[in-house]
Amino acid sequence: MVILAAALIHLAVHAARRLRGGHRPRLASPKPLALVSLAALSSAFLIFSYAEGTYSPGLWGDKTCMFTMGDRDHPDSSSLFPLSTVCNGVEIVPAWVNPTLVALTALAAATLVAVPFAYVVRRRTVSP
């Protein structure tokens, strides 16, 4: 949570400095791309941690089904990726969890891969 907050604050401060300097904010420079990557990855980690802690059978599988379905039964099946826990034939992990995790991880990977390219482009355009 702290890493996500720090990345978002740093990104906002970067944009504010650019705006105050009379420039428009550029997302395609190395620093903002790295901050977006860090924010996306930490968001994915937070969502996975929340969902894993809430819907994973853990040590007491019967309690997981009891809290979500009202049945004190062990889950039929469970897996980490895609995150899934099935109690009495019903998937208890919300449908938004896995697509969100994939989208945030893909965004983090794409922006992280773009950082070196943005650095090279910026270096070529800035230097004489």
SVG drawing of the C-alpha trace seen along z (x, -y; Angstrom):
<svg xmlns="http://www.w3.org/2000/svg" viewBox="-25 -28 51 59">
<polyline fill="none" stroke="black" stroke-width="0.4" points="0.0,0.0 2.9,-2.4 4.6,-1.6 1.4,-2.3 0.8,-5.6 4.4,-6.7 4.4,-5.9 1.1,-7.8 2.3,-10.8 5.6,-10.8 3.7,-10.6 1.4,-13.5 4.4,-15.6 6.2,-15.0 3.1,-16.1 2.6,-19.2 6.3,-20.2 6.0,-19.8 2.8,-21.9 4.2,-24.6 7.3,-24.8 5.0,-25.6 5.4,-22.1 2.7,-19.5 3.2,-16.3 4.7,-13.5 3.9,-9.9 6.4,-8.6 9.5,-9.5 11.4,-7.0 10.5,-8.3 6.6,-8.3 6.7,-5.0 8.7,-3.4 6.2,-5.0 3.2,-3.7 4.8,-0.2 5.5,-0.3 1.9,-1.5 0.4,1.2 2.5,4.0 1.8,2.9 -1.9,2.6 -1.9,6.2 -0.1,7.4 -2.6,5.7 -5.6,7.1 -4.0,10.6 -3.2,10.4 -6.7,9.3 -8.3,12.0 -5.9,14.7 -6.5,13.8 -10.3,13.6 -11.1,16.5 -8.2,19.0 -8.9,22.1 -5.6,21.6 -5.3,23.6 -9.0,23.8 -10.8,24.6 -14.1,25.2 -14.2,21.7 -13.7,20.2 -16.9,21.8 -18.7,21.0 -17.9,17.3 -18.8,16.9 -21.5,19.5 -22.8,20.3 -21.8,24.0 -19.2,25.4 -17.7,27.6 -14.2,27.9 -13.9,26.4 -14.4,28.7 -11.3,27.2 -8.9,24.3 -6.0,22.8 -3.7,19.8 -3.7,18.8 -6.2,18.3 -7.4,17.6 -10.3,19.9 -12.1,21.5 -15.2,23.6 -17.6,24.4 -20.5,26.7 -20.1,26.1 -20.1,22.3 -17.1,20.2 -16.7,17.8 -13.9,15.6 -15.5,12.6 -15.3,12.5 -13.4,9.2 -10.3,10.5 -8.5,12.5 -9.0,10.2 -7.9,7.2 -4.8,9.1 -3.9,10.0 -4.5,6.4 -2.5,4.8 0.4,7.2 0.4,6.7 0.4,2.9 3.3,3.2 5.3,5.4 4.6,3.2 5.6,0.0 8.6,1.6 9.7,2.8 9.1,-0.7 11.4,-2.4 14.7,-1.6 13.2,-2.6 12.0,-5.9 15.4,-6.5 17.1,-6.0 14.6,-8.2 14.9,-10.9 18.7,-10.8 18.8,-11.1 16.4,-14.0 18.0,-15.9 21.7,-15.6 23.1,-17.7"/>
</svg>
